[in-house]
């Protein structure tokens, strides 16, 4: 007796299964199901759109664009597809096309807060601040709890120096939900602290924690009975030098069985403590390299560079997972090559992670000593930085580390999507007064003019002040 023939699942059923896989973040399974659905029905617009999103996520923007374009051909009246296509185009820096896609989505669905939010973010990225603020506020009129619109508006306002309202909007970020679920105590909302304990929780990346851990000392001075800190493991030893910290817990450890009165994300502390531009807690230094590490790195660097040359540390790339890394990081170490022309300077690589191998593939003309192999955590990096005269860094954690240590640092800032914390047009930072100097990339140009400016400044500094930065 012949075996019964199995009826293959319909394209609609496969699409439904792929949607479930997407919601469960099973991306490979979702893609396989979408491809199978499209084999059965090549004109399934939603499948093309979702496949485009997956391809974009995997770093294949050109293939994603093709699927979005075909989806739009099939369903030109689908506002969501136009919105997602606009986001892809914005990421590819096709700004006019991205704005056209957002406006087409809004012409189809004017009450779509996500489209207003994305349009506002695009306008802010291109320095059209008045239009950006209007678009973002309109998104919030449509949906007062729209987290992305609050975040984008916060970044815009904080960049402009409007701290009071900016901090308020920043409170709508929700990336610490998993931590909040593990804590039985309430989140701190500015209540009196004398006699009460508080757990300060890491927020975003290393640089954020280094910049804002200064508020732990402020909580201590405000009378908190104990200020514990949950932090990135690589920061734990360094943060032990912070005044007012009681216990440090790496997020990879078992949490102690403690009953805190409150918990608070570190980036919420400026809001609750009323930080404005004129009262930023900027007592520098507020971090120090551990003494044992300092002794080790003093001997190490003196051995590798015993002469009187200026000692300058370099960092040219940040974490590739950061949303703006393609803009803030240099394409490669070779972009810094004009600095080698400055006489009397010995350069040291502080680069870790992305870009680190470049320091070992240096031409003979590149006077660079690679320290990366010995930099096991930020306490090591702090101790190495303490032996230098100057750090030159892109906008990444080492720039904040140098600032927190009181070590002169020159920060190379991108023209596109400049981070809000550096404000606008300034060449200094009120977060690190008299320590950081900001070099801003000219809009629409490469890094070359900025690096030439740094080279001239370095030559002047070495010539005029010798060993003192």
C-alpha positions as CSV (number, residue, x, y, z in Angstrom):
1,X,0.0,0.0,0.0
2,X,1.6,3.3,-1.0
3,X,2.5,5.9,1.7
4,X,0.2,8.8,2.0
5,X,1.4,12.0,0.5
6,X,2.0,14.7,3.1
7,X,0.6,18.1,2.2
8,X,3.4,20.7,2.5
9,X,2.6,23.6,4.9
10,X,1.2,26.7,3.2
11,X,3.2,29.9,2.7
12,X,0.9,31.6,5.2
13,X,1.5,28.9,7.9
14,X,5.3,29.1,7.3
15,X,5.1,32.9,7.6
16,X,3.2,32.6,10.9
17,X,5.8,30.1,12.2
18,X,8.6,32.5,11.2
19,X,6.9,35.3,13.0
20,X,6.8,33.2,16.2
21,X,10.5,32.4,15.7
22,X,11.3,36.1,15.3
23,X,9.4,36.9,18.5
24,X,11.5,34.2,20.3
25,X,14.7,35.7,18.8
26,X,15.3,32.4,16.9
27,X,16.7,34.3,14.0
28,X,18.2,31.4,12.0
29,X,15.0,29.4,12.2
30,X,13.0,32.5,11.2
31,X,15.1,33.0,8.1
32,X,14.8,29.4,7.1
33,X,11.0,29.5,7.4
34,X,10.8,32.8,5.5
35,X,12.9,31.4,2.6
36,X,10.6,28.3,2.5
37,X,7.5,30.5,2.5
38,X,8.9,32.5,-0.4
39,X,9.6,29.4,-2.4
40,X,5.9,28.6,-2.2
41,X,4.7,32.2,-2.6
42,X,7.4,34.5,-4.1
43,X,5.0,37.5,-3.9
44,X,4.4,37.3,-0.1
45,X,5.3,40.9,0.7
46,X,5.5,40.6,4.5
47,X,7.9,37.7,4.1
48,X,10.2,39.8,1.9
49,X,10.0,42.6,4.5
50,X,10.9,40.4,7.5
51,X,13.6,38.7,5.5
52,X,15.0,42.1,4.7
53,X,15.1,43.0,8.4
54,X,17.0,39.7,9.2
55,X,19.5,40.4,6.4
56,X,20.1,43.9,7.7
57,X,20.6,42.6,11.2
58,X,23.2,40.1,9.8
59,X,25.1,42.9,8.1
60,X,23.9,42.4,4.5
61,X,22.3,45.8,3.7
62,X,22.4,45.6,-0.1
63,X,20.5,42.3,-0.1
64,X,18.1,43.7,2.5
65,X,17.4,46.7,0.3
66,X,16.4,44.4,-2.6
67,X,13.8,42.6,-0.5
68,X,12.4,45.8,0.9
69,X,12.1,47.3,-2.6
70,X,10.3,44.2,-3.8
71,X,8.0,44.2,-0.7
72,X,7.1,47.8,-1.4
73,X,6.3,47.0,-5.1
74,X,3.9,44.3,-3.8
75,X,2.4,46.4,-1.0
76,X,3.0,50.1,-1.7
77,X,0.4,51.1,0.9
78,X,2.1,49.3,3.8
79,X,3.4,52.0,6.0
80,X,5.4,49.7,8.3
81,X,7.5,48.4,5.3
82,X,8.3,52.0,4.3
83,X,9.3,52.8,7.9
84,X,11.7,49.8,8.1
85,X,13.1,50.5,4.7
86,X,13.8,54.1,5.8
87,X,15.7,52.8,8.9
88,X,17.9,50.6,6.6
89,X,18.6,53.6,4.3
90,X,19.4,55.8,7.3
91,X,21.9,53.2,8.5
92,X,23.5,53.2,5.1
93,X,23.7,57.0,5.2
94,X,21.3,57.5,2.3
95,X,19.7,60.3,4.3
96,X,17.5,61.9,1.6
97,X,16.1,58.5,0.6
98,X,15.6,57.6,4.3
99,X,13.6,60.8,4.9
100,X,11.5,60.2,1.8
101,X,10.7,56.7,3.1
102,X,9.7,58.0,6.5
103,X,7.5,60.7,5.0
104,X,5.9,58.2,2.7
105,X,5.1,56.0,5.7
106,X,3.6,59.1,7.4
107,X,1.5,60.0,4.4
108,X,0.0,56.6,4.7
109,X,-0.3,56.5,8.5
110,X,0.1,60.0,10.0
111,X,-0.4,58.8,13.5
112,X,2.6,56.4,13.5
113,X,4.8,57.4,16.4
114,X,7.7,55.2,15.3
115,X,7.9,57.0,11.9
116,X,8.0,60.4,13.7
117,X,10.6,59.1,16.1
118,X,12.8,57.8,13.3
119,X,12.4,61.0,11.3
120,X,13.3,63.1,14.4
121,X,16.4,60.9,15.0
122,X,17.5,61.4,11.3
123,X,17.0,65.2,11.6
124,X,19.0,65.3,14.8
125,X,21.8,63.3,13.3
126,X,22.1,65.9,10.5
127,X,22.0,68.9,12.9
128,X,18.5,69.9,12.0
129,X,17.7,70.4,15.7
130,X,14.5,72.5,15.5
131,X,12.9,70.0,13.1
132,X,14.1,67.1,15.1
133,X,12.7,68.4,18.4
134,X,9.3,69.0,16.7
135,X,9.2,65.5,15.2
136,X,10.2,63.8,18.5
137,X,7.7,65.8,20.5
138,X,5.0,64.9,18.0
139,X,5.9,61.2,18.4
140,X,5.4,61.6,22.2
141,X,2.1,63.3,21.7
142,X,0.9,60.2,19.8
143,X,2.5,57.8,22.3
144,X,3.6,59.3,25.6
145,X,5.4,56.1,26.6
146,X,7.4,55.7,23.3
147,X,10.8,54.8,24.8
148,X,12.9,55.4,21.6
149,X,11.3,58.9,21.2
150,X,12.1,59.8,24.8
151,X,15.7,58.5,24.4
152,X,16.3,60.4,21.1
153,X,14.8,63.6,22.6
154,X,17.0,63.1,25.7
155,X,20.1,62.9,23.5
156,X,19.2,66.0,21.6
157,X,18.4,68.1,24.7
158,X,21.5,66.9,26.6
159,X,23.7,67.6,23.6
160,X,22.3,71.2,23.6
161,X,23.0,71.5,27.3
162,X,19.3,71.4,28.4
163,X,20.1,69.0,31.2
164,X,17.0,69.3,33.4
165,X,14.5,68.1,30.7
166,X,17.1,65.9,29.0
167,X,17.6,63.7,32.2
168,X,13.8,63.4,32.5
169,X,13.5,61.9,29.1
170,X,16.5,59.6,29.6
171,X,14.6,58.0,32.4
172,X,12.4,56.2,29.9
173,X,15.2,53.9,28.8
174,X,14.4,50.3,29.7
175,X,17.5,48.2,29.0
176,X,17.9,47.1,32.6
177,X,14.6,45.2,33.0
178,X,16.3,41.9,33.7
179,X,18.3,43.4,36.6
180,X,15.2,45.1,38.0
181,X,13.4,41.8,38.0
182,X,16.0,40.3,40.3
183,X,15.9,43.1,42.9
184,X,13.2,43.0,45.5
185,X,13.9,46.6,46.7
186,X,12.4,49.7,45.0
187,X,14.2,51.8,42.5
188,X,15.5,55.0,44.0
189,X,13.6,58.1,43.0
190,X,15.6,60.7,45.0
191,X,14.4,59.9,48.5
192,X,16.5,60.9,51.5
193,X,19.4,58.5,51.9
194,X,20.8,58.9,55.5
195,X,20.8,55.5,57.2
196,X,19.8,53.7,54.0
197,X,21.7,51.5,51.6
198,X,21.6,51.6,47.8
199,X,22.9,49.4,45.0
200,X,24.2,51.4,42.0
201,X,23.8,49.3,38.8
202,X,25.9,49.5,35.7
203,X,24.2,51.2,32.7
204,X,25.3,50.6,29.1
205,X,29.1,50.5,28.4
206,X,32.4,50.8,30.2
207,X,32.7,54.5,29.3
208,X,29.3,55.3,30.9
209,X,30.2,53.5,34.1
210,X,33.6,55.3,34.3
211,X,32.0,58.7,33.6
212,X,29.1,58.4,36.0
213,X,30.6,56.3,38.9
214,X,31.6,59.7,40.4
215,X,28.0,59.9,41.7
216,X,28.8,57.1,44.1
217,X,30.9,59.5,46.1
218,X,28.1,62.0,46.0
219,X,25.6,59.4,47.4
220,X,28.2,58.7,50.1
221,X,28.5,62.4,51.0
222,X,24.7,62.6,51.1
223,X,24.7,60.2,54.0
224,X,23.9,56.8,52.4
225,X,24.6,54.1,54.9
226,X,26.3,52.0,52.2
227,X,26.7,52.4,48.5
228,X,27.4,49.1,46.7
229,X,28.1,48.9,43.0
230,X,27.1,46.2,40.4
231,X,29.6,46.7,37.6
232,X,31.3,45.1,34.6
233,X,33.9,42.6,35.8
234,X,36.8,44.4,34.0
235,X,36.1,47.5,36.0
236,X,35.8,45.9,39.5
237,X,39.5,46.4,40.6
238,X,39.6,50.0,39.3
239,X,36.4,51.0,41.0
240,X,37.7,49.9,44.3
241,X,39.7,53.2,44.4
242,X,36.4,55.2,44.2
243,X,35.7,57.2,47.4
244,X,32.5,56.1,49.1
245,X,32.1,52.7,47.5
246,X,31.3,49.9,50.0
247,X,31.1,46.6,48.0
248,X,31.8,46.0,44.4
249,X,30.0,43.1,42.6
250,X,30.9,41.9,39.1
251,X,27.8,41.1,37.1
252,X,29.3,37.7,36.4
253,X,29.3,36.8,40.1
254,X,26.7,35.5,42.5
255,X,25.0,38.4,44.1
256,X,25.4,38.7,47.8
257,X,22.4,38.0,50.0
258,X,21.8,41.6,51.0
259,X,18.7,43.6,51.6
260,X,19.3,47.0,50.0
261,X,16.8,49.8,50.6
262,X,17.1,51.0,47.0
263,X,18.7,50.3,43.7
264,X,19.4,52.8,40.9
265,X,21.0,52.7,37.4
266,X,24.1,54.8,37.4
267,X,22.8,57.0,34.5
268,X,19.7,58.0,36.6
269,X,21.9,59.5,39.3
270,X,22.4,62.9,37.5
271,X,18.6,63.3,37.2
272,X,17.9,62.5,40.9
273,X,20.8,64.6,42.1
274,X,19.8,67.6,40.0
275,X,22.9,67.9,37.8
276,X,23.1,71.0,35.6
277,X,26.0,72.3,33.5
278,X,27.0,74.6,36.4
279,X,27.1,71.9,39.1
280,X,28.6,68.9,37.4
281,X,30.5,66.9,40.1
282,X,33.9,67.3,38.5
283,X,36.5,66.8,41.3
284,X,39.3,65.3,39.2
285,X,40.7,62.8,39.8
286,X,38.1,60.6,41.2
287,X,39.7,57.3,40.2
288,X,43.2,56.1,40.8
289,X,45.3,53.2,39.5
290,X,46.0,50.6,42.2
291,X,49.5,51.1,43.7
292,X,50.7,47.6,42.9
293,X,49.7,47.9,39.3
294,X,51.4,51.4,39.1
295,X,54.7,49.9,40.3
296,X,54.5,47.1,37.7
297,X,53.7,49.4,34.8
298,X,56.2,52.1,35.8
299,X,58.9,49.4,35.5
300,X,57.5,48.0,32.3
301,X,57.3,51.3,30.5
302,X,60.6,52.6,31.7
303,X,62.2,49.4,30.5
304,X,60.6,49.7,27.0
305,X,61.1,53.4,26.7
306,X,64.0,54.6,28.9
307,X,64.6,57.8,27.0
308,X,63.3,61.4,27.5
309,X,60.7,61.2,24.7
310,X,57.2,62.3,25.2
311,X,55.0,59.3,26.0
312,X,51.7,59.3,24.2
313,X,49.0,56.5,24.4
314,X,46.8,55.8,21.4
315,X,43.3,54.3,21.0
316,X,41.8,54.4,17.5
317,X,38.8,52.1,17.7
318,X,36.0,51.3,20.1
319,X,33.6,48.4,20.7
320,X,32.2,47.3,17.3
321,X,28.9,46.5,18.9
322,X,28.2,50.1,19.8
323,X,25.5,51.7,17.7
324,X,27.7,54.5,16.4
325,X,31.0,52.7,16.2
326,X,31.3,53.0,12.5
327,X,31.4,56.8,12.9
328,X,33.4,57.2,16.1
329,X,36.2,54.7,15.3
330,X,38.9,55.4,12.8
331,X,39.0,53.0,9.8
332,X,42.4,51.8,10.9
333,X,45.7,52.8,12.6
334,X,47.1,54.1,9.4
335,X,44.8,57.2,9.7
336,X,47.1,58.2,12.6
337,X,50.3,57.9,10.5
338,X,50.8,61.8,10.3
339,X,51.5,61.7,14.0
340,X,54.7,59.7,13.4
341,X,56.1,62.9,11.9
342,X,56.3,64.7,15.3
343,X,59.8,64.3,16.6
344,X,60.6,63.5,20.3
345,X,57.5,61.3,20.8
346,X,57.2,57.6,21.7
347,X,53.7,56.2,21.0
348,X,52.2,53.4,23.0
349,X,49.2,51.3,21.9
350,X,46.4,51.0,24.5
351,X,44.1,49.5,21.9
352,X,42.2,46.4,23.0
353,X,39.7,44.3,21.0
354,X,38.9,45.6,17.6
355,X,42.0,47.0,16.0
356,X,44.4,45.4,18.4
357,X,46.2,43.3,15.9
358,X,47.1,46.4,13.9
359,X,49.6,47.4,16.5
360,X,51.6,44.2,15.8
361,X,51.7,44.8,12.0
362,X,53.5,48.1,12.1
363,X,55.9,49.4,9.5
364,X,59.4,50.3,10.5
365,X,58.6,54.0,10.4
366,X,55.8,53.7,13.0
367,X,57.2,54.4,16.5
368,X,54.6,52.4,18.4
369,X,55.1,50.1,21.5
370,X,52.2,47.7,21.9
371,X,51.0,47.3,25.5
372,X,47.8,45.4,24.8
373,X,49.0,41.9,25.9
374,X,49.5,43.1,29.5
375,X,46.3,45.1,29.8
376,X,44.0,42.5,31.5
377,X,41.5,44.9,32.9
378,X,40.9,48.7,33.4
379,X,43.1,48.7,36.5
380,X,46.0,47.7,34.2
381,X,45.1,50.3,31.6
382,X,44.8,53.0,34.4
383,X,48.3,52.1,35.7
384,X,49.7,52.3,32.2
385,X,48.0,55.6,31.4
386,X,49.5,57.0,34.7
387,X,53.0,56.6,33.1
388,X,52.2,58.6,30.0
389,X,52.2,62.3,29.3
390,X,49.1,62.3,27.1
391,X,46.4,60.0,25.7
392,X,44.9,60.5,22.2
393,X,41.7,58.5,21.8
394,X,38.6,58.2,19.8
395,X,35.3,58.5,21.8
396,X,35.6,55.3,23.8
397,X,36.1,54.2,27.4
398,X,39.8,55.0,27.6
399,X,39.1,58.7,27.0
400,X,36.8,58.6,30.1
401,X,39.4,56.7,32.0
402,X,42.1,59.2,31.3
403,X,39.7,62.0,32.3
404,X,38.8,60.3,35.6
405,X,42.4,59.8,36.4
406,X,43.3,63.5,35.6
407,X,45.5,62.5,32.7
408,X,45.5,64.9,29.8
409,X,43.6,63.3,26.9
410,X,42.7,64.5,23.4
411,X,39.5,63.0,22.2
412,X,38.7,62.7,18.4
413,X,35.0,63.2,17.9
414,X,33.1,62.3,14.7
415,X,31.0,64.9,12.9
416,X,28.1,62.5,12.5
417,X,26.1,61.3,15.5
418,X,28.5,63.0,18.0
419,X,27.6,61.7,21.4
420,X,25.5,64.0,23.6
421,X,27.9,64.1,26.5
422,X,30.4,66.3,24.5
423,X,27.8,69.0,24.0
424,X,28.0,71.2,21.0
425,X,31.0,73.0,19.4
426,X,33.1,73.0,22.7
427,X,36.7,72.1,22.7
428,X,36.7,71.2,26.4
429,X,34.4,69.1,28.6
430,X,32.8,70.3,31.9
431,X,32.8,66.6,32.9
432,X,36.6,66.6,32.9
433,X,37.7,70.3,33.2
434,X,41.3,71.2,32.3
435,X,41.9,67.5,31.4
436,X,40.2,66.7,28.1
437,X,40.6,68.5,24.9
438,X,38.0,67.8,22.1
439,X,39.0,67.7,18.4
440,X,35.9,67.6,16.2
441,X,35.8,66.2,12.7
442,X,34.7,68.7,10.1
443,X,31.2,67.9,8.8
444,X,31.2,65.9,5.6
445,X,35.0,65.4,5.5
446,X,37.3,62.5,6.3
447,X,39.4,62.1,9.5
448,X,42.5,63.5,7.7
449,X,42.0,67.2,8.5
450,X,41.3,66.4,12.2
451,X,44.5,64.2,12.4
452,X,46.5,67.0,10.8
453,X,45.2,69.4,13.5
454,X,46.2,66.9,16.2
455,X,49.6,66.5,14.7
456,X,50.2,70.3,14.7
457,X,48.9,70.6,18.3
458,X,51.1,67.7,19.4
459,X,54.2,69.2,17.7
460,X,53.5,72.6,19.4
461,X,52.9,70.9,22.8
462,X,56.1,69.0,22.6
463,X,58.2,71.9,21.4
464,X,56.7,74.4,23.9
465,X,56.4,72.4,27.1
466,X,58.8,69.5,26.7
467,X,57.8,66.7,29.1
468,X,54.8,68.5,30.6
469,X,51.5,68.0,28.9
